[in-house]
Each structure stands twice: as structure tokens, then as C-alpha cells.
Amino acid sequence: MDFANKQDMLSRPVAAARFSLFGSFQLLAPDGSEIIISNRRARAVAAMLCLAPDEPIDRDHLSRLLWPGRFEAQARASLRQCLLDLRKLLAAADCELLEVSRSRVSLNGGSVRSDLTDLENALADGNWAQATTLLLAIGGKQILDQLHFGEDFETWLAERRQSIDQRLQISVSDALAKLKASGNLADHEKLLDAWMVRHPAASRVIMAGRQSGRTRLAILPFASLDSQDDQGYFADGIVDELITTLGQVPQLLVAGRTSSFQFKDTNLSLPEIADVLRVSHLVEGSVQRQDGDVRINVRLIDGQTGFESWGYVYDGTEDDIFVSREQVARTVTKELCAALELDIADHDVRRMTDNKAAYGLYLQGRALTRRAIGDGVLETAIKLLEQALEMEPEFAECWTALAEAHVYTAVFTPCLDKLGEAERMAECARKAIELSPKQGHAYAMLGLYQWTRNNAVGALDLAFKAYELEPENPAVVMRLGSFLLYCGRTAEALPYVEAAIDQDPVDGRNYAMLCAAHLNLGNIDAAIDAGQRMADLGQPSLHLAAATATSGDRDLAMEQYQKSRSLMNSVIFAPAGMTPMAPEAMDAYWLLAARGIHSGDEEARQQYCQVLEMLHATLPDPCDPTIVWPAVWMGYAPMVFKTLGQQITPPNMVGLMSLWADGEPIRQTRMHPEFMDFARRIGLVAAWEKYGWPDLLPAPSPPN
């Protein structure tokens, strides 16, 4: 080539190609069409160069990484042919971006764009909305997730991944500092939440920093000084509006409804309540109705002293208060934040319904759903919510509440039609989203339904969508954490589980997730603490027993497992369709189960495995959690595959999170030769391919 032609080529603008580096590698031509690189080593060369477009790679180094074990001359020849094929392919797509010399290979940096460079540029340019969108799209995907060429290549790639993550960590930290300094707290929170999805290892540190800078607040149930409202539903509605509205203030961390409403009738002092809820301030109040007039008293309480530091009174008529209750919540929020010296922006307040009767039924139904346990409780809740929807069919929040009541029916009652309840839950959730697309909790429940359809990818997609919409709703945050636990991505799940519990610390059911997460990560003492907290809050100590057995104290584990017997018919129930046992028979059964699961005696284990086989063959629901959970804890792989592999239901899916403890005998299921077929059948493999492989399983190497 003569000098003039070479100069002409150098001066000609090079069209930009686009690369996707997070997850599976992809290359798009300037016209947007995908360039298929069928040679996987040619694809690896392009991908490796894209990680640092301005840094050439030594040809000998490339040949050693991509052709390990070959003679040096053979590896060089293979690289030479690979580069020739790649250049031809790129040239045909008008992508002359490969630069090759005798010793090095590089890319024309100016002609390369990727999801990584787009993200770094958005952070550098202060384009916070784009950076947040890109981070959410990337999610938890690893860089170049599907490339495998031996140990040396894995080491090289791990170093590059670490370097890039460190670079992004610095850029995001700088961006968050700028946003906080400028007072742009809305974009600060959005970017922070997106980064927590991307970088779970830093999530706890970031989350702790975020929460330490926020005022922690709990809104206690208001007293109802009203003979018309003997159950306090009108007062509860005011509290509900305040929790929702105050929860939108970035400078506040508001305790969840479940924990706050635990203190509706309590003998604890205000400082004791503040200590249990881990808050610095409490809001309490009262609602009084008389002859159509309403007075709302609101008081801000210092959590340490129990003294009132601010008070506010709102007077109006009953109709005024009901129709403008959103404005009441907005007004109280502004006054309260002024008292706390917080400068807040005005927030959109959800609009629910103007139908007083429907709203009252909704509040009653949701209160019963929150309670969940008790003879006929959920059945009554569903009837009340359905009556509300007959009066007001476009009441989106009521559809979400009805969806939750149906899934709770499947989980907390001896229900034979678990899949039917899941179907009804999904129908209600879809209706809620149709009426109000910002119903994050409804998306989370649709995710539960996708698990029953063996669509783990769809479940995670919906959980992340729910979190994007309602990152301050502890129920939504816990759903995302639990779904990640089910997939074996425990390190990523733990910050979400901890965040949900931090905001809603008196919901005992959530501690099962925390116990399992710590057990999976080998944090045995922390797992025992979480399990004990669950038991202290009146929940079954089954997960505590699993953690204790892993610690080696099998006698105590058996004792803890048997203690759950005392909660029979109050918190846990016998399998649906099972004839009630006499007390003596029930005691014998729980002793048999405790020995089989936690004694470590192989004969006792085999005996209980036979019992599970009998239950599987005779119970109306052969996939009942009373079969699934013990099978998981005993590492009884054939039964796990016959139950969870046959049908996942809302109550039995919790067993998935316990598959990932790296101890005996639980690990026997994961080590079973049929485990990967099982994982593929229930959709786990597809989820791993999109969101990353579980902590305890390396991604498989593709065939040569």
C-alpha cells in the first residue's frame, strides 16, 4: 500500500461498532445488525480487546490464553488464522476496527462503543438518569459471562472484572458524593439503588451509609376515639396514608406497616418501642369523629426520651377528611419534616378511591390479611376485599390486597387448591397493574406466580421491576431477596434481606430468609441468631434447628425442631386433607421427624425418608411443604426432584433457598448427578444464564 492510500484510509471516518460486554458478548455493526462471530476464539479476541480498547494485547499472550496446552508454534498459527477470519468478518460488516501488527493486536478505540463505555461516559458527564437506566439494564450480569478457556484465561478475566468493578465503584461513589453535595437526593437514591443491584458486595456498606444519614421514623397506630369506628379502621387509613407519603421522603427511613402495627395494643413504653423498631423518632396520634366533624391529632415523639417534640391538629368534616385524605397526609408530612428540619420536595400522593364504603372494607380486609393466621381469617379478608371491588372495580390497591390474600391462603392455610389460589393471585395482580402500573407489590406477586410456572427468569425480572417501583416497601425488597436466595445467589440476596428486616424488624417470618442466607454463606452464628429471633417472635423454629444442626449440636437441633409442635394449628398446619392426629401420635411423629432430619443417625434418616415416601404417595398434595422442606434438609435428592421438580407452589418454593447450604447432608442434593437436569427443568439454569451463576456453582465451560 502506497503512502497516499494509507493516509486516505487513516483520514476516513470509521463507523462506530457497538459491543455488549455484560452477560453474553454481542457485537453490533454500525447499521445496528448483529455480527455473528461463530468462531468462539475469534469472539473472545474481540471481547478481550473491547475491555480496554486503547490498550493493545501481546499476540503471544493471546495465543497462550486462548490455546492453552498447545505447542507455541501451533498456538501462534491458530491465532494468525483466527485474526485473519475476524478481520474479514468485520470488513464485510463495514467495521474496519481491528489493528494488527507483528507483535500486538488492538482496536481502533475511536470506533468502539459498549455498554461499559456508555455507562462510564454517563457517569463522567453527569447524566444521572442515563447512568441509572444503564445500571438497571446491566443488573447483576458478569462481564463476558460465557467465555471459558482454562485457568490462565479465568485468572486474566477475573483481574479485568475486578479492575472494571473497582473503576465503576470509584465513578459511582464520586457521582453519589456530587449528588448529595448538590442536594439532588432524588437522583442520589435512584443511582444508589441501581448500583446496589449491580454490586451486591458493596450493598451493605452503601446501604448502611445511606440509612445512617436518614432519620429513622415509625408511625404507630393512631388511637380511635370514635364509637363508630370500634375496630379503628378509619384511624388505620390515616396512618396508612402517612406511612406511604412519608416513605417517599428520601431523608426518611419509615418502619414498615407490619412492624408498626404490632404495637397497636402494647404495654411497652415509647422508648422501648423505638428501641425495638430501631428508630430515633415515633409518630403517634388519635382520630376523633363526632357529629360529622373529625379532629386528627399528630405528635412527634423523641424515641430516646419518649417526650413530645412537636404536635399538630387537623380539623375538618368527615367528608372533607375522606375526600382529601391525600392532602391531609401531604400537609402533615410537610409540617413534620419542617419540625425535623428536613427540606423536602413535593411528592405525588397516590389516589386510591373516593368510595368511603369500599375504602372501609379494603382497610378491614387488608388488616385481616396482615394477620393471616386464624380460623377463617383469610376467607373473611377475601370476602371483604371482593365486596369493596364490587363497589369500586377500579380500586387498584384493593386488587393488590386481594392478590396478597389469595397467596396467603395458599401459604398459611391447609389449602388443597394451592395452584388455583396462585392463579387467582396472578389475575388480581394483573388487574392491579392494568389500573395502576406503579403497583410494585403486584409485580412481586406476579413473580411468585412465575415460579409456579418454572419461569425463574420471569420471576426475577418481575422482582427487579417491583423493586424499581417500590424500593422502600419492605415486602417488595424481601421478595427480591428471597428470589435471589432461591437461585443460589446468596451474597447478592443478603443485602436485600437485611434491608427489609431493618425496615420491618418485628415481622418474624422474614427471619427465616435471614437464617437461610447466613447458613448458605457459612455464617453459622449469625444464622442461629436469626433463627432464634424468628422463634422469639412466635414463628416455628424449623430453620433455627437446621442452623443449630450445622453447628454440630444435634441434640439441641432436635429439641428446637420438636418445639415447633407447640405451634401446630396456630402458626403452622397439618398438610391439607390429612386426618388430624391424636396428641400422642403427633408427638411421636415430630420426634421421628426431628431424629430423621437432625440426629445424624443414618438409620433414623432412612426411616424418615420412608415416611416421606409414604406421605408423597398418599397425601392429596404430593408436593406439600411438610414433604419438601425435610427432604431438602436431609439432602434426600430423589424426593426433592419428585416434589419441587414436579410442581413448585407458593408454600413449598421456600425450600429452594435451603438447597444452597454447603454442609452435610443438605449438599447431597446439589451434588447429585441429576441436579442440573432438575435445575434446568424448574428454570434455574435459564435464570443463571441471565443473572449470573450461583455462589456454589461455577458457570460451565462451553464445548470446544
Long-range contacts (C-beta under 8 A, 24 or more apart in sequence): 14-96, 14-97, 14-108, 14-110, 14-111, 15-94, 15-95, 15-111, 16-111, 16-112, 16-113, 17-90, 17-93, 17-95, 17-97, 17-111, 17-112, 17-113, 18-113, 18-114, 19-46, 19-47, 19-50, 19-112, 19-113, 19-114, 19-115, 20-114, 20-115, 21-47, 21-50, 21-51, 21-114, 21-115, 21-116, 21-143, 21-144, 22-115, 22-116, 22-138, 22-141, 22-142, 22-143, 22-145, 23-141, 23-142, 23-145, 23-146, 23-690, 24-145, 24-146, 24-689, 25-144, 25-146, 25-147, 29-93, 29-94, 29-95, 30-93, 30-94, 30-95, 31-94, 33-93, 35-89, 35-90, 35-93, 35-95, 37-86, 37-89, 39-82, 39-85, 39-86, 40-147, 40-702, 41-66, 41-67, 41-78, 41-82, 41-149, 42-82, 42-83, 42-85, 42-86, 42-89, 43-147, 44-147, 44-149, 45-82, 45-83, 45-86, 45-105, 46-86, 46-98, 47-144, 47-147, 49-98, 49-105, 49-106, 49-107, 50-107, 50-112, 50-114, 50-116, 51-116, 51-143, 51-144, 51-160, 51-164, 52-160, 53-106, 53-107, 53-108, 53-109, 53-112, 53-117, 54-106, 54-109, 55-106, 56-99, 56-101, 56-104, 56-105, 56-106, 57-104, 57-105, 57-106, 58-103, 58-104, 59-102, 59-103, 59-104, 59-105, 60-103, 62-105, 64-152, 65-149, 65-150, 65-152, 65-153, 65-156, 66-149, 66-153, 68-149, 68-150, 68-151, 68-152, 68-153, 69-150, 116-143, 116-164, 119-168, 120-167, 120-168, 120-171, 123-168, 123-171, 123-172, 123-174, 123-175, 124-171, 126-175, 126-178, 128-175, 128-179, 128-184, 128-187, 128-190, 128-191, 129-187, 129-190, 131-175, 131-191, 131-194, 132-187, 132-190, 132-191, 132-194, 135-191, 135-194, 135-195, 135-197, 135-198, 136-194, 136-197, 136-464, 136-468, 138-198, 139-197, 139-198, 139-464, 139-691, 140-197, 140-198, 140-200, 140-489, 140-492, 140-691, 140-692, 141-690, 141-691, 141-692, 142-692, 145-689, 145-692, 145-699, 146-689, 146-699, 146-702, 148-699, 148-700, 148-701, 148-702, 165-199, 168-198, 168-199, 169-199, 169-202, 172-199, 183-343, 185-250, 185-251, 186-250, 186-345, 188-250, 189-250, 189-471, 193-467, 193-468, 193-471, 196-495, 197-464, 197-467, 200-491, 200-492, 200-493, 200-494, 200-495, 201-491, 203-495, 203-496, 204-494, 204-495, 204-498, 207-495, 207-498, 207-499, 211-253, 211-502, 213-251, 214-250, 214-251, 214-252, 214-253, 215-251, 215-252, 215-253, 215-280, 215-281, 215-340, 215-342, 216-252, 216-253, 216-255, 216-278, 216-279, 216-280, 216-281, 217-246, 217-252, 217-253, 217-254, 217-255, 217-279, 217-280, 217-281, 217-282, 217-283, 218-254, 218-255, 218-259, 218-260, 218-273, 218-274, 218-277, 218-279, 218-281, 218-282, 218-283, 219-243, 219-246, 219-254, 219-255, 219-260, 219-282, 219-283, 219-284, 220-260, 220-263, 220-273, 220-282, 220-283, 220-284, 221-260, 221-261, 221-263, 221-264, 222-284, 222-285, 222-286, 222-287, 222-296, 223-284, 223-285, 223-286, 223-287, 224-286, 224-287, 225-286, 225-287, 225-288, 226-287, 226-288, 226-289, 226-290, 228-289, 229-287, 229-289, 231-364, 231-367, 232-264, 233-360, 233-363, 233-364, 233-367, 234-287, 234-289, 234-360, 234-363, 235-286, 235-287, 236-261, 236-363, 236-367, 237-325, 237-359, 237-360, 237-363, 238-285, 238-287, 238-296, 238-325, 238-328, 238-329, 240-363, 241-325, 241-326, 241-328, 241-329, 241-349, 242-283, 242-329, 242-332, 242-333, 244-329, 244-349, 244-350, 245-326, 245-329, 245-330, 245-332, 245-333, 245-347, 245-349, 246-333, 246-336, 247-472, 247-473, 248-347, 248-472, 249-333, 249-337, 249-342, 249-344, 249-347, 250-344, 251-337, 251-342, 251-344, 252-337, 252-342, 253-472, 253-503, 254-472, 254-503, 255-279, 255-503, 255-504, 255-505, 256-473, 256-474, 256-475, 256-500, 256-503, 256-504, 256-507, 257-370, 257-504, 258-370, 258-474, 258-475, 258-504, 258-506, 258-507, 259-503, 259-504, 259-505, 259-506, 259-507, 261-367, 261-370, 262-506, 269-306, 270-301, 270-303, 270-306, 271-303, 271-304, 271-305, 271-306, 274-301, 274-303, 274-304, 275-303, 276-505, 276-506, 277-505, 277-506, 278-502, 278-505, 279-303, 280-304, 281-340, 283-336, 289-318, 292-317, 292-318, 292-319, 293-317, 293-318, 294-318, 294-320, 294-321, 296-321, 296-328, 296-332, 298-332, 298-336, 300-336, 300-339, 300-340, 309-339, 310-335, 310-336, 310-339, 312-336, 322-354, 322-356, 322-359, 323-354, 326-350, 326-351, 350-397, 350-436, 350-438, 352-395, 352-396, 352-397, 353-392, 353-394, 353-395, 353-398, 355-391, 355-392, 355-395, 357-388, 357-391, 358-388, 358-389, 358-391, 358-392, 358-395, 358-398, 359-388, 361-385, 361-387, 361-388, 361-391, 362-388, 362-395, 362-397, 362-398, 362-401, 365-398, 365-401, 365-402, 365-405, 366-401, 368-405, 369-401, 369-404, 369-405, 369-408, 372-408, 372-412, 373-412, 373-570, 373-571, 378-405, 378-408, 378-409, 378-412, 378-413, 379-409, 381-405, 382-406, 382-409, 394-435, 395-435, 396-431, 396-432, 396-435, 396-436, 396-439, 397-432, 397-436, 397-439, 399-428, 399-429, 399-431, 399-432, 399-435, 399-439, 399-442, 400-428, 400-429, 400-432, 400-439, 400-441, 400-442, 400-445, 402-428, 403-428, 403-429, 403-432, 403-442, 403-445, 404-441, 404-445, 407-445, 407-448, 407-650, 410-649, 410-650, 410-651, 411-650, 411-651, 412-573, 413-573, 414-573, 414-574, 414-575, 414-576, 414-577, 414-578, 415-576, 416-576, 416-577, 416-620, 416-621, 418-621, 418-649, 418-650, 418-651, 419-452, 419-647, 419-649, 421-650, 422-448, 422-449, 422-452, 422-649, 422-650, 423-449, 425-449, 425-650, 438-469, 438-470, 439-469, 440-465, 440-466, 440-467, 440-468, 440-469, 440-470, 440-473, 440-476, 441-466, 441-470, 441-473, 441-475, 441-476, 442-466, 443-469, 444-475, 444-476, 444-479, 444-480, 445-479, 447-479, 447-483, 448-479, 448-650, 448-653, 451-483, 451-486, 451-648, 451-653, 452-647, 452-648, 452-649, 452-650, 452-653, 454-648, 454-681, 454-682, 454-683, 455-683, 456-483, 456-486, 456-487, 456-682, 456-683, 456-684, 456-686, 456-687, 457-683, 457-686, 457-687, 457-690, 457-691, 459-483, 459-683, 459-687, 460-484, 460-487, 460-687, 460-690, 460-691, 467-496, 472-503, 474-499, 474-500, 474-501, 474-503, 474-504, 474-507, 474-510, 475-500, 475-504, 477-503, 478-504, 478-510, 478-513, 481-513, 481-517, 482-513, 482-654, 482-657, 485-513, 485-516, 485-517, 485-520, 485-656, 485-657, 485-660, 486-653, 486-656, 486-657, 487-684, 487-687, 487-688, 487-691, 487-694, 488-520, 488-659, 488-660, 488-684, 488-688, 488-694, 488-695, 488-696, 488-697, 489-691, 489-692, 489-694, 489-695, 490-517, 490-520, 490-521, 490-660, 490-694, 490-695, 491-521, 491-695, 492-692, 493-517, 494-518, 494-521, 506-537, 507-537, 508-533, 508-534, 508-536, 508-537, 508-538, 508-539, 509-534, 509-539, 511-537, 511-539, 511-543, 512-539, 512-543, 512-654, 513-657, 515-543, 515-544, 515-546, 515-547, 516-543, 516-657, 516-658, 516-661, 517-657, 518-547, 519-543, 519-546, 519-547, 519-550, 519-658, 519-661, 520-657, 520-658, 520-660, 520-661, 520-662, 520-695, 521-695, 522-662, 524-550, 524-551, 525-551, 535-560, 535-563, 538-567, 538-571, 539-567, 539-571, 540-564, 540-567, 540-571, 540-572, 542-629, 543-658, 545-594, 545-597, 545-598, 546-597, 546-598, 546-633, 546-658, 546-661, 546-666, 548-598, 549-597, 549-598, 549-600, 550-661, 550-663, 554-598, 554-599, 554-600, 557-594, 557-598, 558-594, 558-595, 558-598, 558-599, 559-594, 561-590, 561-593, 561-594, 561-597, 561-598, 562-590, 562-591, 562-594, 564-590, 565-590, 574-626, 575-615, 575-619, 575-620, 575-621, 575-624, 575-626, 575-627, 576-619, 576-620, 576-621, 576-624, 577-619, 577-620, 577-621, 578-619, 593-630, 596-630, 596-634, 597-630, 597-633, 597-634, 598-633, 605-634, 605-665, 608-634, 609-634, 609-636, 609-639, 612-636, 612-639, 613-639, 616-642, 616-643, 621-649, 622-646, 623-647, 623-648, 623-649, 623-652, 624-651, 624-652, 625-651, 625-652, 625-654, 625-655, 628-652, 628-655, 629-654, 629-655, 629-658, 631-655, 632-658, 632-659, 632-666, 632-669, 633-658, 633-665, 633-666, 634-665, 634-666, 635-664, 635-665, 635-666, 635-667, 635-668, 635-669, 636-668, 636-669, 637-668, 637-669, 637-672, 637-674, 637-675, 640-669, 640-678, 641-672, 641-674, 641-678, 644-678, 644-682, 645-678, 645-681, 645-682, 648-682, 660-694, 660-695, 660-696, 662-696, 670-696, 670-697
